[in-house]
Structures are given as C-alpha cells and as structure tokens.
C-alpha cells in the first residue's frame, strides 16, 4: 500500500512577542531557512494556523472516508519557506 500526499499547506506563524519595529529573526534564520522579517511579521497567530489545519484535515478526511487506506496528518514545524 503506497502513500500519497493529498494536500499540502504552508503557513507562516507570527511569534507572540513580535514587535513590528524590532528584528524578529537572527541572521542564521534568515540565511539557513531563507526567511524574511516581512514573512514573520505578517504571519498568522498560531491558534489561527492550527484552526485552519484542523478544518482542512476534517474536510480532507471526509472526502477520504470511504477509502481503505488510513489518513495520516504530518506537520513539519521546522521547514523553511
């Protein structure tokens, strides 16, 4: 039984203590992960991202409910953009 990706989403999460007037990222984050200050500062709150993920997973699961294969959700919280 093979595995298949049925949906992929990328969301930028804004740190709770992020001040738009300060640098939110270290130079290492910018270089190694390819992130920008603008991406982080305009990101969504974690709760909103989790809610979107849950809604999407529920919709995808409803579509796949008649399939014999199990549904598995995977999150990579370290992947850069």
N, C-alpha and C positions, 0 to 999 in steps of 0.2 A: 504494500500500500504506500503510494508516494505522497509526499507533502506538497501542497500548493498554496501560494500566497493569494488570498482573495481580496485583500485590501491593505493599503499602506498609507499611513498618515505621518506627517511631521508637524510638530508644534514647538514653538519656542516659548519657554516658561520664563516669566519675569521674576527675578528674585524679590522676595517680600521687602527687603530693605533697600531696594534700588532707588537711588535718587537721580533724577534726570540731569542734575548738574554735576554729578561725580562720575568718575570712571567705574564701571561695573565689572570690567574684565581685566585680568592680568595680561601682560604681553604674551605669556605662554598660552593662555586660552585663545587669544587671537591668532597666534601663529600655528599652534598644533591642531586646533579644532576648526580653524577657519571662521570663527565667529566674529561678529562686529558689535560695537557698542549699540548701534541702532537696532539690531535684531533683538538684543536682550532688553533694551529699554522699552521697546514696543511689543514685547511678548505678552502673553496672557497669564493671568494668575493660575497657579497650579490647580486649584479647585475647578476652574472652568475647563482646563485641558482634560482633567480626569472625567468630568461630566460628559464632555464631547466624546471621549474614548468609550465610555460606558454606553452611551447612546448608539454610537456606531457599531460597537460589538453586539449589542442587543439586536440591531437591525440585520447585521450580517448573520447572526445565529438563527434568526427567524427564517431567513432565506435558505439556510443550510440544514434546517431541522429534519428534513426527510432524507438526508444523506447518511449513509452508514459510517462515514469517517468522523472521528471526533473533531471538535473545533478547539483550537488552542490559540490563545492570545499571547503575543510576545511583545515586551516593551524593552527598548534599548534607551536607557536614560543617559548614556554617555556618548552617543553617536553625534558627531558634529554635522553641521549643515553642508 
